[in-house]
Amino acid sequence: MRLFFLIVIVFLFAGAAKCQTLDSAFNLNSVDKYQPITGKASFYSKNLNGTKTATGERYLNNKLTAASNQFKLNTWVRVTNISNGESVTVRINDRMHPKMAKRGRVIDLSRLAARKLDFIEKGITQVQVVQVDVIEDSITFLTKKYQNL
């Protein structure tokens, strides 16, 4: 039993080390933690469903996740479509190809997130991205949802 717990702890630390290595491999901007970033957003191709992400989990079209080189892995961000004001909160679980950043892209969203932001037909849209605390964002969501009761 002790051996089992020791193995689990080793794998947990190995996973955390892997995420740190991936974060340091990309040039993460030294942006203020909650400073909004503005740029272009795109979304994953349908055929990437099921492929591994930088965190080791599988990308799924129907989850609220994203790839970005601007934020650390497992960071929660709120993405707002500048053209229509729609917003969605996603977790960063992958990295974009460096060429994407050269094209002005700041985030690559899951198809579900792109659908919620209403730019599937357009393909690319201007967005504002800001890091959020999950608890703070949940309270804001629940307040908006139940304010008319």
C-alpha positions as CSV (number, residue, x, y, z in Angstrom):
1,M,0.0,0.0,0.0
2,R,2.8,2.4,0.8
3,L,4.5,1.6,-2.5
4,F,1.2,2.5,-4.3
5,F,1.1,5.9,-2.6
6,L,4.8,6.5,-3.3
7,I,4.2,5.8,-7.0
8,V,1.2,8.1,-7.1
9,I,3.2,10.9,-5.5
10,V,6.1,10.4,-7.9
11,F,3.7,10.6,-10.9
12,L,2.1,13.8,-9.5
13,F,5.4,15.5,-9.2
14,A,6.5,14.3,-12.6
15,G,3.3,15.7,-14.1
16,A,3.9,19.1,-12.4
17,A,7.5,19.1,-13.6
18,K,6.3,18.4,-17.2
19,C,3.9,21.3,-17.1
20,Q,6.6,23.6,-15.8
21,T,9.0,22.5,-18.6
22,L,6.3,23.1,-21.2
23,D,5.6,26.6,-19.8
24,S,9.3,27.5,-19.8
25,A,9.6,26.2,-23.4
26,F,7.3,28.9,-24.6
27,N,8.0,32.6,-24.3
28,L,5.3,33.5,-21.9
29,N,4.9,37.2,-21.8
30,S,5.5,38.9,-18.5
31,V,2.1,40.4,-18.5
32,D,0.3,41.5,-15.3
33,K,-1.7,38.6,-14.1
34,Y,-5.1,40.1,-14.8
35,Q,-4.2,42.5,-17.6
36,P,-6.5,42.0,-20.7
37,I,-4.8,40.8,-23.9
38,T,-6.4,41.7,-27.2
39,G,-5.9,39.8,-30.4
40,K,-7.3,37.2,-32.8
41,A,-9.0,34.0,-31.8
42,S,-9.4,30.9,-33.9
43,F,-10.7,27.4,-33.1
44,Y,-9.5,23.8,-33.3
45,S,-10.2,21.7,-36.4
46,K,-12.8,18.9,-36.0
47,N,-10.2,16.3,-36.9
48,L,-8.1,17.2,-33.8
49,N,-10.8,15.7,-31.5
50,G,-9.2,13.1,-29.2
51,T,-5.6,14.2,-29.8
52,K,-3.3,14.8,-26.8
53,T,-2.8,18.3,-25.5
54,A,0.2,19.9,-23.7
55,T,-1.2,18.8,-20.3
56,G,-1.4,15.2,-21.5
57,E,-5.2,15.1,-21.5
58,R,-7.3,14.5,-24.7
59,Y,-8.7,17.5,-26.6
60,L,-12.5,17.2,-27.0
61,N,-14.5,19.5,-29.2
62,N,-17.3,19.7,-26.7
63,K,-15.2,21.0,-23.7
64,L,-14.5,24.6,-22.8
65,T,-10.7,24.5,-23.3
66,A,-8.2,26.4,-25.3
67,A,-4.6,26.7,-26.4
68,S,-2.5,29.8,-25.7
69,N,1.1,30.8,-25.4
70,Q,0.3,33.8,-23.4
71,F,-0.9,32.0,-20.2
72,K,0.4,29.2,-18.1
73,L,-1.2,25.8,-18.5
74,N,-4.3,25.1,-16.4
75,T,-5.0,28.9,-16.2
76,W,-8.7,29.9,-16.5
77,V,-9.4,32.8,-18.8
78,R,-12.5,34.8,-19.9
79,V,-12.6,35.3,-23.6
80,T,-14.8,38.1,-25.0
81,N,-15.7,38.4,-28.6
82,I,-15.2,42.1,-29.3
83,S,-17.7,42.2,-32.2
84,N,-20.7,40.9,-30.3
85,G,-19.9,41.1,-26.6
86,E,-20.4,37.4,-26.0
87,S,-18.0,35.8,-23.5
88,V,-17.0,32.4,-22.3
89,T,-14.6,31.1,-19.6
90,V,-12.1,28.4,-20.7
91,R,-9.1,26.5,-19.3
92,I,-5.8,26.7,-21.0
93,N,-4.7,23.1,-21.6
94,D,-2.6,23.3,-24.7
95,R,-0.1,25.4,-26.6
96,M,-0.4,27.0,-30.1
97,H,2.1,26.6,-32.8
98,P,4.6,29.6,-32.7
99,K,3.5,30.6,-36.2
100,M,0.0,31.3,-34.8
101,A,1.4,34.1,-32.6
102,K,3.2,35.7,-35.6
103,R,-0.2,35.9,-37.3
104,G,-1.6,37.8,-34.3
105,R,-3.5,34.9,-32.7
106,V,-3.6,35.0,-28.9
107,I,-5.9,31.9,-28.3
108,D,-7.1,28.8,-30.1
109,L,-10.5,27.8,-28.7
110,S,-12.4,24.5,-28.6
111,R,-15.3,24.3,-31.0
112,L,-17.8,24.6,-28.2
113,A,-16.2,27.8,-27.0
114,A,-16.1,29.2,-30.5
115,R,-19.8,28.3,-30.9
116,K,-20.6,30.2,-27.7
117,L,-18.7,33.2,-28.9
118,D,-20.6,32.9,-32.2
119,F,-17.8,32.9,-34.7
120,I,-17.8,29.4,-36.2
121,E,-18.8,30.7,-39.6
122,K,-16.4,33.6,-39.6
123,G,-13.4,31.4,-38.5
124,I,-11.4,34.1,-36.8
125,T,-12.5,37.0,-34.6
126,Q,-11.0,39.8,-32.4
127,V,-11.2,38.9,-28.7
128,Q,-10.1,40.2,-25.4
129,V,-8.7,37.6,-23.0
130,V,-8.2,38.0,-19.3
131,Q,-7.1,35.6,-16.6
132,V,-9.9,35.0,-14.0
133,D,-10.2,33.2,-10.7
134,V,-12.6,30.3,-11.1
135,I,-14.5,31.1,-7.9
136,E,-14.9,34.7,-8.8
137,D,-16.1,33.8,-12.3
138,S,-18.6,31.2,-10.9
139,I,-20.1,33.8,-8.5
140,T,-20.5,36.3,-11.4
141,F,-22.2,33.6,-13.5
142,L,-24.6,32.6,-10.7
143,T,-25.4,36.2,-9.9
144,K,-26.3,36.9,-13.5
145,K,-28.3,33.7,-13.8
146,Y,-30.4,34.1,-10.6
147,Q,-30.7,37.9,-10.4
148,N,-34.2,37.9,-11.9
149,L,-35.7,35.4,-9.4
